[in-house]
Amino acid sequence: MTQVQPGKDMEIPKSGVADFVEKLAAEHGITGEIDRIDRIASTFTRLSGDDVELDRIERLLVSLGRKGILAQEDIFALVERYLDHEKNKETPHE
Protein backbone atom coordinates (compact mmCIF):
# COMPACT_ATOMS: atom_id res chain seq x y z
CA MET A 1 0.00 0.00 0.00
CA THR A 2 1.38 3.38 -1.00
CA GLN A 3 1.54 5.84 1.86
CA VAL A 4 0.81 9.40 0.84
CA GLN A 5 1.55 12.02 3.43
CA PRO A 6 -1.16 14.65 3.05
CA GLY A 7 0.26 17.94 1.86
CA LYS A 8 3.81 16.57 1.65
CA ASP A 9 5.14 16.99 -1.87
CA MET A 10 2.47 14.89 -3.55
CA GLU A 11 2.85 15.18 -7.28
CA ILE A 12 -0.50 16.07 -8.81
CA PRO A 13 -0.69 14.55 -12.29
CA LYS A 14 -1.33 16.92 -15.19
CA SER A 15 -3.38 14.27 -16.99
CA GLY A 16 -4.90 10.93 -16.13
CA VAL A 17 -6.36 12.27 -12.89
CA ALA A 18 -9.25 9.78 -12.91
CA ASP A 19 -6.82 6.84 -13.26
CA PHE A 20 -4.57 8.29 -10.54
CA VAL A 21 -7.52 8.66 -8.13
CA GLU A 22 -8.86 5.18 -8.92
CA LYS A 23 -5.43 3.62 -8.30
CA LEU A 24 -4.85 5.53 -5.05
CA ALA A 25 -8.32 4.60 -3.77
CA ALA A 26 -7.82 0.93 -4.68
CA GLU A 27 -4.46 0.87 -2.86
CA HIS A 28 -6.26 2.04 0.28
CA GLY A 29 -9.33 -0.17 -0.10
CA ILE A 30 -11.66 2.76 -0.79
CA THR A 31 -14.66 2.37 -3.07
CA GLY A 32 -16.86 4.98 -4.68
CA GLU A 33 -19.98 3.61 -3.04
CA ILE A 34 -22.41 6.05 -1.49
CA ASP A 35 -22.50 5.65 2.29
CA ARG A 36 -24.89 6.88 4.98
CA ILE A 37 -23.10 10.20 5.42
CA ASP A 38 -23.22 10.83 1.66
CA ARG A 39 -26.96 10.12 1.61
CA ILE A 40 -27.58 12.54 4.48
CA ALA A 41 -25.46 15.26 2.85
CA SER A 42 -27.27 14.74 -0.45
CA THR A 43 -30.65 15.03 1.28
CA PHE A 44 -29.68 18.27 3.03
CA THR A 45 -28.33 19.68 -0.23
CA ARG A 46 -31.50 18.76 -2.12
CA LEU A 47 -33.73 20.19 0.63
CA SER A 48 -31.81 23.48 0.50
CA GLY A 49 -32.72 23.83 -3.15
CA ASP A 50 -29.50 22.56 -4.72
CA ASP A 51 -29.10 19.41 -6.71
CA VAL A 52 -25.47 18.31 -6.56
CA GLU A 53 -24.59 14.84 -7.77
CA LEU A 54 -20.97 13.72 -7.37
CA ASP A 55 -19.59 11.22 -9.85
CA ARG A 56 -17.45 8.23 -8.86
CA ILE A 57 -14.12 10.09 -9.03
CA GLU A 58 -15.45 12.97 -6.95
CA ARG A 59 -16.81 10.51 -4.35
CA LEU A 60 -13.43 8.76 -4.24
CA LEU A 61 -11.70 12.09 -3.64
CA VAL A 62 -14.08 12.89 -0.78
CA SER A 63 -13.42 9.47 0.75
CA LEU A 64 -9.65 9.84 0.36
CA GLY A 65 -9.91 13.12 2.23
CA ARG A 66 -12.12 11.70 4.97
CA LYS A 67 -9.63 8.89 5.56
CA GLY A 68 -6.75 11.37 5.80
CA ILE A 69 -5.01 9.96 2.75
CA LEU A 70 -5.15 13.25 0.85
CA ALA A 71 -4.80 16.76 2.25
CA GLN A 72 -7.48 19.30 1.42
CA GLU A 73 -5.18 21.26 -0.89
CA ASP A 74 -4.37 18.05 -2.81
CA ILE A 75 -8.07 17.27 -3.17
CA PHE A 76 -8.77 20.77 -4.49
CA ALA A 77 -5.94 20.49 -7.02
CA LEU A 78 -7.10 17.07 -8.19
CA VAL A 79 -10.75 18.16 -8.46
CA GLU A 80 -9.72 21.22 -10.45
CA ARG A 81 -7.67 19.18 -12.93
CA TYR A 82 -10.33 16.48 -13.15
CA LEU A 83 -13.16 18.97 -13.81
CA ASP A 84 -11.05 20.88 -16.35
CA HIS A 85 -10.45 17.61 -18.20
CA GLU A 86 -14.13 16.66 -18.08
CA LYS A 87 -15.17 20.11 -19.33
CA ASN A 88 -12.70 19.89 -22.22
CA LYS A 89 -14.10 16.49 -23.22
CA GLU A 90 -17.56 18.03 -23.57
CA THR A 91 -16.45 21.20 -25.39
CA PRO A 92 -14.62 20.51 -28.65
CA HIS A 93 -11.70 22.83 -29.33
CA GLU A 94 -12.07 25.06 -32.37
C-alpha positions in Angstrom: 0.0 0.0 0.0 1.4 3.4 -1.0 1.5 5.8 1.9 0.8 9.4 0.8 1.5 12.0 3.4 -1.2 14.7 3.1 0.3 17.9 1.9 3.8 16.6 1.6 5.1 17.0 -1.9 2.5 14.9 -3.5 2.9 15.2 -7.3 -0.5 16.1 -8.8 -0.7 14.5 -12.3 -1.3 16.9 -15.2 -3.4 14.3 -17.0 -4.9 10.9 -16.1 -6.4 12.3 -12.9 -9.2 9.8 -12.9 -6.8 6.8 -13.3 -4.6 8.3 -10.5 -7.5 8.7 -8.1 -8.9 5.2 -8.9 -5.4 3.6 -8.3 -4.9 5.5 -5.0 -8.3 4.6 -3.8 -7.8 0.9 -4.7 -4.5 0.9 -2.9 -6.3 2.0 0.3 -9.3 -0.2 -0.1 -11.7 2.8 -0.8 -14.7 2.4 -3.1 -16.9 5.0 -4.7 -20.0 3.6 -3.0 -22.4 6.1 -1.5 -22.5 5.7 2.3 -24.9 6.9 5.0 -23.1 10.2 5.4 -23.2 10.8 1.7 -27.0 10.1 1.6 -27.6 12.5 4.5 -25.5 15.3 2.9 -27.3 14.7 -0.4 -30.7 15.0 1.3 -29.7 18.3 3.0 -28.3 19.7 -0.2 -31.5 18.8 -2.1 -33.7 20.2 0.6 -31.8 23.5 0.5 -32.7 23.8 -3.2 -29.5 22.6 -4.7 -29.1 19.4 -6.7 -25.5 18.3 -6.6 -24.6 14.8 -7.8 -21.0 13.7 -7.4 -19.6 11.2 -9.8 -17.5 8.2 -8.9 -14.1 10.1 -9.0 -15.5 13.0 -6.9 -16.8 10.5 -4.4 -13.4 8.8 -4.2 -11.7 12.1 -3.6 -14.1 12.9 -0.8 -13.4 9.5 0.8 -9.6 9.8 0.4 -9.9 13.1 2.2 -12.1 11.7 5.0 -9.6 8.9 5.6 -6.8 11.4 5.8 -5.0 10.0 2.7 -5.1 13.3 0.9 -4.8 16.8 2.2 -7.5 19.3 1.4 -5.2 21.3 -0.9 -4.4 18.1 -2.8 -8.1 17.3 -3.2 -8.8 20.8 -4.5 -5.9 20.5 -7.0 -7.1 17.1 -8.2 -10.7 18.2 -8.5 -9.7 21.2 -10.5 -7.7 19.2 -12.9 -10.3 16.5 -13.1 -13.2 19.0 -13.8 -11.0 20.9 -16.4 -10.4 17.6 -18.2 -14.1 16.7 -18.1 -15.2 20.1 -19.3 -12.7 19.9 -22.2 -14.1 16.5 -23.2 -17.6 18.0 -23.6 -16.5 21.2 -25.4 -14.6 20.5 -28.6 -11.7 22.8 -29.3 -12.1 25.1 -32.4 
